[in-house]
Amino acid sequence: MSQRYAYSVGLRVHHPSIDPRAISRKLKMRPRISWRVGEPRVSPAGTPMPGIRNDTYWSKTITPGGVKVPTEQIAEAKLTTLMRRLRPHARFLKGLQQSGGTVAIWISSYSTTNYSFIFEPTLIKSIHDLGCELIVDVYPYRQNWGS
């Protein structure tokens, strides 16, 4: 059965104190957006806002622009590839969590028809072994996932 949906996969880290550049260096990934605890707050457009950032945030879009299924790789396969890429960094990711941070794998998806994700036990175990949260957002309308 062929399913038709679009999705985006992201990796997000929240932490009380780490420098986001350390996350980038360790994971060998460049974030789409990041900030450090204590920095002045700004809007997505760069307009200054009152206050300062109360935590560090680091976010990487794994699938820039999103992916349409069935013409591209299904979300479960993309997640499996991401987990393999993160596995060598297990100690670092667990250290982030032990020091008050969270690491989340984020799937955002959209379709005008029914569809499903099938997460094999080995994929679920790999997410668990890295201590990652798995967040699945389902939207009833097309998204602009950017790059």
GIFEN-V626290 format. One record per residue. N is the residue number from 1. RES is the residue in three letters. SS is DSSP state (h for helix, s for strand, l for the rest). Layout:
n: {N,N}
res: {RES,RES}
ss: {SS,SS}
This chain:
n: {1,2,3,4,5,6,7,8,9,10,11,12,13,14,15,16,17,18,19,20,21,22,23,24,25,26,27,28,29,30,31,32,33,34,35,36,37,38,39,40,41,42,43,44,45,46,47,48,49,50,51,52,53,54,55,56,57,58,59,60,61,62,63,64,65,66,67,68,69,70,71,72,73,74,75,76,77,78,79,80,81,82,83,84,85,86,87,88,89,90,91,92,93,94,95,96,97,98,99,100,101,102,103,104,105,106,107,108,109,110,111,112,113,114,115,116,117,118,119,120,121,122,123,124,125,126,127,128,129,130,131,132,133,134,135,136,137,138,139,140,141,142,143,144,145,146,147}
res: {MET,SER,GLN,ARG,TYR,ALA,TYR,SER,VAL,GLY,LEU,ARG,VAL,HIS,HIS,PRO,SER,ILE,ASP,PRO,ARG,ALA,ILE,SER,ARG,LYS,LEU,LYS,MET,ARG,PRO,ARG,ILE,SER,TRP,ARG,VAL,GLY,GLU,PRO,ARG,VAL,SER,PRO,ALA,GLY,THR,PRO,MET,PRO,GLY,ILE,ARG,ASN,ASP,THR,TYR,TRP,SER,LYS,THR,ILE,THR,PRO,GLY,GLY,VAL,LYS,VAL,PRO,THR,GLU,GLN,ILE,ALA,GLU,ALA,LYS,LEU,THR,THR,LEU,MET,ARG,ARG,LEU,ARG,PRO,HIS,ALA,ARG,PHE,LEU,LYS,GLY,LEU,GLN,GLN,SER,GLY,GLY,THR,VAL,ALA,ILE,TRP,ILE,SER,SER,TYR,SER,THR,THR,ASN,TYR,SER,PHE,ILE,PHE,GLU,PRO,THR,LEU,ILE,LYS,SER,ILE,HIS,ASP,LEU,GLY,CYS,GLU,LEU,ILE,VAL,ASP,VAL,TYR,PRO,TYR,ARG,GLN,ASN,TRP,GLY,SER}
ss: {l,l,l,l,s,s,s,s,s,s,s,s,s,s,s,l,l,l,l,h,h,h,h,h,h,h,h,l,l,l,l,l,s,s,s,l,l,l,l,s,s,s,l,l,l,l,l,s,s,s,s,s,l,l,l,s,s,s,s,s,s,l,l,l,l,l,s,s,s,l,l,l,l,l,h,h,h,h,h,h,h,h,h,h,h,h,h,l,l,h,h,h,h,h,h,h,h,h,l,l,l,s,s,s,s,s,s,s,s,s,l,l,l,l,l,l,l,l,l,l,h,h,h,h,h,h,h,h,h,l,l,l,s,s,s,s,s,s,s,l,l,l,l,l,l,l,l}
